[in-house]
Amino acid sequence: MNHLPKLAGLTSPPKPADRSIHFSPILAEVAKTETSSVFARMKTAPEGLSDAEAARRLEVVGPNVVVSEKHRGWLWRLLTATRNPLVILLVVLAGVSFATGDARAGTVMALMVILGVTLRFVQESRADAAAAKLKAMITVTAAVVRAGKAEEISLKQLVPGDVVTLSAGDMIPADVRVVAAKDLFVTQSALTGESLPVEKLAMLQTTPAQADVTPLEFANICFLGTSVESGAATVVVLATGAQTYFGSMAGSIVGDPVETSFDKGMKDFTWLMIRFMMVMVPLVFLINGVTKHHWSEAFFFSVAVAVGLTPEMLPMIVSVCLSKGALAMSRQKVIVKQLSAIQNFGAMDVLCTDKTGTLTMDQVILQRHCDVLKRESDSVFLDAFLIAHFQTGLKSVLDRAVLNHSDAREERLTGYRKVDEIPFDFVRRMMSVVVEKPDKEHQLLTKGAPEAVFAKCTSYELDGEVSPMEPVLVGDLIEQYQELSADGFRVLAVAYKPIASDDPLINTDDECDLILKGYIAFLDPPKDSAASAIKALQDHGVTVKVLTGDNDLVTRKVCREVGLNADNILLGSKVETMTDDELAEAAETAHIFARLSPAHKQRIIRALQHQGHVVGFMGDGINDSPALHAADVGISVDSAVDIAKAAAAVILLEKNLMVLDDGVIEGRKVFVNILKYVRMGASSNFGNMFSVLGASAFLPFVPMAPIQILTNNLLYDFSQVPIPTDTVGPDQTAQPRPWHIGEIRKFVLFIGPISSIFDYTTFFVMLYLFDCWAPARASLFQTGWFVESLITQTLIIHVIRTNKLPFIHGRASWQLTMTTLLVMAIAVWLPTSPVAAALGFTPLPLLYWPILFVTALCYVVLTQVVKMWLIRRAWI
């Protein structure tokens, strides 16, 4: 029987439930294997695998593709939209109403469910069509050697043990071990966050994989998702598909999103109302059944009470508010993939952001060109420009930065001519060109790593004068470039020396006795909008923290330039050794985190959430995707890699960070309006049912007929339909607006009973002034309470909706004002309307109306007083 070779990297793909971020276990082992033994370790050869062996391995490990999100059909999205405790409660109550013959109540609740679910379904379906599906990132071919022949095959067909050749511009097709390399530089910013390419070599990795040395830092390992900046190499495939590091990150974001702050808040509020209902409804049923001996009537009445306690408009109000916010943000070129992300924007009190590509331009530029004392020098730039212009071959990202500098003008080249060149190599770590100057003299110009150039210098130039590099000065000169490096710059040294014009072609031996001219320093600079955006977020109560895979020196430099305190930086090596509790405590005080792996970022997000924060994360690289998925609101940009956009809930179509602050304000407006309905509906319904509970105990009839309760509830809900259009003052968006179920509970318990006070005064008036004790007068009593209840609770919307003085300092939108007036007019009209008899209403005596006016005025004043007291106590 033909058995497959037993390899650590040749195993079946991980099960879907395994969503951890991990390195394939074979990476560290093969990295520490002698290059000559790598082929034997992977059961392959320099000639590659045979076609038959490759086919057998492909059958075991599967195609070389990352995990992709399953396509979710319309039925799944519909079920997601209905998977809400409040929606389920409304469906149950609607079913009970239809079963008991109360078609009116059942129809109203069914319409509310359909409207709310449809709005959410339509909005999220549109967003899902735009960006909810994780696309396969790699769709190109690879140059593979099989059975001694070079051929191009689809990346899907690569297997562990394949021998692949790489050249400049190629994508790394899998996690691979370098076995031969020439000047190989790899761009892996998408995984690590570092802007500059890193050198990869065919060498034995002697450093063990410790907490502070991850496989990402191994010099002989390259990873799927990175690309070749320059050079060429031969590599052996170690892991493919889901077993690659990139594949594990893709798998970590596939599946249901984590429960966000908004989801938890909605669930907590729903259960709060359910608990009220579980206490009050059975009490109402028992009290009415025992006192009135009419159990069927008591049952229908208690069902009506349950409906009255239910804020059935909440799904619709929430969906309309969120849709309105999504529309407002779309006008600012922001795509909202998940509606709940808008409210999470408003609730967010911590924004964690990647550095590269989000805070920075993701483009290395020349920042400094200075002499040996770090003073700006145009002469140093001219020499660097001449080197970059005249050198041949592939220009590095640093060469392009010099050529793209604002001082790089063609007229600078006038009178200069290239004579010869010594190309760059990674042993010397420097390169040189010989140019003929306008005065016809020849000059050797050299640039390279400062320590390499220093070793070739015997003099230095300062203010046009050349001085010998005495041993006592060398330390000071070295300190100058080290200070630039410590300040986060990538530094190259520039040197020169005169060359005789009649010399033959030069070679590396001529790179000696150089004169040190100065330094050129590079940086991926912050975006112009970064500092102002961070300041605006901080002014609005959002703490900004930077989470990056880049080194701490570069991170400190960028953070200081955007106005962040960079004194305390927590490194990934320290994060690795911390427990979850220790990390949660450290994350509270640290604002800058550097040299992080994707798993570190994810842990920090969860640690902050554990501390009670609503956390947003902004990133655009592969390494950001797990954190984007874990955050309450993940934010990315349109130019991000596909996996980052798939993990994010919000996509910025423009790299303008000020849009973030606009999104925060919009999110807070949305939540304020949602909270208005929650406070109004919950407190009013609770107060009414509290009144029902007391009235049921001493009245010989039900205080309000079931149809009257449902009509009252329907009209009250109608008065609140325009809440999404209501104005929101700056004072209500100045600070984060998270769900605080404790505050809502206090509001309900304090404001709700106020309505009961005036309900009981109305009971007193109807019973003793208008003699409604007799069951024959029940209709008059019910009519009086119906009108008082509807008018006062509709009027009180305007008190609850603002923290200011209602009607004067905090005015409602015209739509909300009009529905308030309309509903109040209907309340006055109904007792004498053609439908009065059908609803069980009786015309009210004239004396009732001035008493109602006084009742409403006192109700408004007392509610305003209690509201201001709650605000002063910081309870709402």
Rosetta blueprint (number, residue, H / E / L):
1 M L
2 N L
3 H L
4 L L
5 P L
6 K L
7 L L
8 A L
9 G L
10 L L
11 T L
12 S L
13 P L
14 P L
15 K L
16 P L
17 A L
18 D L
19 R L
20 S L
21 I L
22 H L
23 F L
24 S L
25 P L
26 I H
27 L H
28 A H
29 E H
30 V H
31 A H
32 K L
33 T L
34 E L
35 T H
36 S H
37 S H
38 V H
39 F H
40 A H
41 R H
42 M L
43 K L
44 T L
45 A L
46 P L
47 E L
48 G L
49 L E
50 S L
51 D H
52 A H
53 E H
54 A H
55 A H
56 R H
57 R H
58 L H
59 E H
60 V H
61 V H
62 G L
63 P L
64 N L
65 V L
66 V L
67 V L
68 S L
69 E L
70 K L
71 H L
72 R L
73 G L
74 W H
75 L H
76 W H
77 R H
78 L H
79 L H
80 T H
81 A H
82 T H
83 R L
84 N L
85 P H
86 L H
87 V H
88 I H
89 L H
90 L H
91 V H
92 V H
93 L H
94 A H
95 G H
96 V H
97 S H
98 F H
99 A H
100 T L
101 G L
102 D L
103 A H
104 R H
105 A H
106 G H
107 T H
108 V H
109 M H
110 A H
111 L H
112 M H
113 V H
114 I H
115 L H
116 G H
117 V H
118 T H
119 L H
120 R H
121 F H
122 V H
123 Q H
124 E H
125 S H
126 R H
127 A H
128 D H
129 A H
130 A H
131 A H
132 A L
133 K L
134 L L
135 K L
136 A L
137 M L
138 I L
139 T L
140 V L
141 T E
142 A E
143 A E
144 V E
145 V E
146 R E
147 A L
148 G L
149 K E
150 A E
151 E E
152 E E
153 I E
154 S E
155 L H
156 K H
157 Q H
158 L L
159 V L
160 P L
161 G L
162 D L
163 V E
164 V E
165 T E
166 L E
167 S E
168 A L
169 G L
170 D L
171 M E
172 I L
173 P L
174 A L
175 D E
176 V E
177 R E
178 V E
179 V E
180 A E
181 A E
182 K E
183 D E
184 L E
185 F E
186 V E
187 T E
188 Q L
189 S H
190 A H
191 L H
192 T H
193 G L
194 E L
195 S L
196 L L
197 P L
198 V E
199 E E
200 K L
201 L L
202 A L
203 M L
204 L L
205 Q L
206 T L
207 T L
208 P L
209 A L
210 Q L
211 A L
212 D L
213 V L
214 T L
215 P H
216 L H
217 E H
218 F L
219 A L
220 N L
221 I E
222 C E
223 F L
224 L L
225 G L
226 T L
227 S E
228 V E
229 E E
230 S E
231 G E
232 A E
233 A E
234 T E
235 V E
236 V E
237 V E
238 L E
239 A E
240 T L
241 G H
242 A H
243 Q H
244 T L
245 Y H
246 F H
247 G H
248 S H
249 M H
250 A H
251 G H
252 S H
253 I H
254 V L
255 G L
256 D L
257 P L
258 V L
259 E L
260 T L
261 S H
262 F H
263 D H
264 K H
265 G H
266 M H
267 K H
268 D H
269 F H
270 T H
271 W H
272 L H
273 M H
274 I H
275 R H
276 F H
277 M H
278 M H
279 V H
280 M H
281 V H
282 P H
283 L H
284 V H
285 F H
286 L H
287 I H
288 N H
289 G H
290 V H
291 T H
292 K H
293 H L
294 H L
295 W H
296 S H
297 E H
298 A H
299 F H
300 F H
301 F H
302 S H
303 V H
304 A H
305 V H
306 A H
307 V H
308 G H
309 L H
310 T L
311 P L
312 E L
313 M L
314 L H
315 P H
316 M H
317 I H
318 V H
319 S H
320 V H
321 C H
322 L H
323 S H
324 K H
325 G H
326 A H
327 L H
328 A H
329 M H
330 S H
331 R L
332 Q L
333 K L
334 V E
335 I E
336 V E
337 K L
338 Q L
339 L L
340 S H
341 A H
342 I H
343 Q H
344 N H
345 F H
346 G H
347 A H
348 M L
349 D L
350 V E
351 L E
352 C E
353 T E
354 D L
355 K L
356 T L
357 G L
358 T L
359 L L
360 T E
361 M L
362 D L
363 Q L
364 V L
365 I E
366 L E
367 Q E
368 R E
369 H E
370 C E
371 D L
372 V L
373 L L
374 K L
375 R L
376 E E
377 S L
378 D H
379 S H
380 V H
381 F H
382 L H
383 D H
384 A H
385 F H
386 L H
387 I H
388 A H
389 H H
390 F H
391 Q L
392 T L
393 G L
394 L L
395 K L
396 S L
397 V H
398 L H
399 D H
400 R H
401 A H
402 V H
403 L H
404 N L
405 H L
406 S L
407 D L
408 A L
409 R L
410 E H
411 E H
412 R H
413 L H
414 T L
415 G L
416 Y L
417 R E
418 K E
419 V E
420 D E
421 E E
422 I E
423 P E
424 F E
425 D E
426 F L
427 V L
428 R L
429 R L
430 M E
431 M E
432 S E
433 V E
434 V E
435 V E
436 E E
437 K L
438 P L
439 D L
440 K L
441 E L
442 H E
443 Q E
444 L E
445 L E
446 T E
447 K E
448 G E
449 A L
450 P H
451 E H
452 A H
453 V H
454 F H
455 A L
456 K L
457 C E
458 T E
459 S E
460 Y E
461 E E
462 L E
463 D L
464 G L
465 E E
466 V E
467 S E
468 P E
469 M L
470 E L
471 P H
472 V H
473 L H
474 V H
475 G H
476 D H
477 L H
478 I H
479 E H
480 Q H
481 Y H
482 Q H
483 E H
484 L H
485 S H
486 A H
487 D L
488 G L
489 F L
490 R E
491 V E
492 L E
493 A E
494 V E
495 A E
496 Y E
497 K E
498 P E
499 I E
500 A L
501 S L
502 D L
503 D L
504 P L
505 L L
506 I L
507 N L
508 T H
509 D H
510 D H
511 E L
512 C L
513 D L
514 L E
515 I E
516 L E
517 K E
518 G E
519 Y E
520 I E
521 A E
522 F E
523 L E
524 D L
525 P L
526 P E
527 K L
528 D L
529 S L
530 A H
531 A H
532 S H
533 A H
534 I H
535 K H
536 A H
537 L H
538 Q H
539 D H
540 H L
541 G L
542 V L
543 T E
544 V E
545 K E
546 V E
547 L E
548 T L
549 G L
550 D L
551 N L
552 D H
553 L H
554 V H
555 T H
556 R H
557 K H
558 V H
559 C H
560 R H
561 E H
562 V L
563 G L
564 L L
565 N L
566 A L
567 D L
568 N L
569 I E
570 L E
571 L E
572 G H
573 S H
574 K H
575 V H
576 E H
577 T H
578 M L
579 T L
580 D H
581 D H
582 E H
583 L H
584 A H
585 E H
586 A H
587 A H
588 E H
589 T H
590 A L
591 H L
592 I E
593 F E
594 A E
595 R L
596 L L
597 S L
598 P H
599 A H
600 H H
601 K H
602 Q H
603 R H
604 I H
605 I H
606 R H
607 A H
608 L H
609 Q H
610 H H
611 Q L
612 G L
613 H L
614 V L
615 V E
616 G E
617 F E
618 M E
619 G L
620 D L
621 G L
622 I H
623 N H
624 D H
625 S H
626 P H
627 A H
628 L H
629 H H
630 A H
631 A L
632 D L
633 V E
634 G E
635 I E
636 S E
637 V E
638 D L
639 S L
640 A L
641 V L
642 D H
643 I H
644 A H
645 K H
646 A H
647 A H
648 A L
649 A L
650 V E
651 I E
652 L E
653 L L
654 E L
655 K L
656 N L
657 L L
658 M H
659 V H
660 L H
661 D H
662 D H
663 G H
664 V H
665 I H
666 E H
667 G H
668 R H
669 K H
670 V H
671 F H
672 V H
673 N H
674 I H
675 L H
676 K H
677 Y H
678 V H
679 R H
680 M H
681 G H
682 A H
683 S H
684 S H
685 N H
686 F H
687 G H
688 N H
689 M H
690 F H
691 S H
692 V H
693 L H
694 G H
695 A H
696 S H
697 A H
698 F H
699 L L
700 P L
701 F L
702 V L
703 P L
704 M L
705 A L
706 P H
707 I H
708 Q H
709 I H
710 L H
711 T H
712 N H
713 N H
714 L H
715 L H
716 Y H
717 D H
718 F H
719 S H
720 Q L
721 V L
722 P L
723 I H
724 P H
725 T H
726 D L
727 T L
728 V L
729 G L
730 P H
731 D H
732 Q H
733 T L
734 A L
735 Q L
736 P L
737 R L
738 P L
739 W L
740 H L
741 I H
742 G H
743 E H
744 I H
745 R H
746 K H
747 F H
748 V H
749 L H
750 F H
751 I H
752 G H
753 P H
754 I H
755 S H
756 S H
757 I H
758 F H
759 D H
760 Y H
761 T H
762 T H
763 F H
764 F H
765 V H
766 M H
767 L H
768 Y H
769 L H
770 F L
771 D L
772 C L
773 W L
774 A L
775 P H
776 A H
777 R H
778 A H
779 S H
780 L H
781 F H
782 Q H
783 T H
784 G H
785 W H
786 F H
787 V H
788 E H
789 S H
790 L H
791 I H
792 T H
793 Q H
794 T H
795 L H
796 I L
797 I H
798 H H
799 V H
800 I H
801 R L
802 T L
803 N L
804 K L
805 L L
806 P E
807 F L
808 I L
809 H L
810 G E
811 R L
812 A L
813 S L
814 W H
815 Q H
816 L H
817 T H
818 M H
819 T H
820 T H
821 L H
822 L H
823 V H
824 M H
825 A H
826 I H
827 A H
828 V H
829 W H
830 L H
831 P H
832 T H
833 S L
834 P L
835 V L
836 A H
837 A H
838 A H
839 L H
840 G L
841 F L
842 T L
843 P L
844 L L
845 P L
846 L L
847 L L
848 Y H
849 W H
850 P H
851 I H
852 L H
853 F H
854 V H
855 T H
856 A H
857 L H
858 C H
859 Y H
860 V H
861 V H
862 L H
863 T H
864 Q H
865 V H
866 V H
867 K H
868 M H
869 W H
870 L H
871 I H
872 R H
873 R L
874 A L
875 W L
876 I L
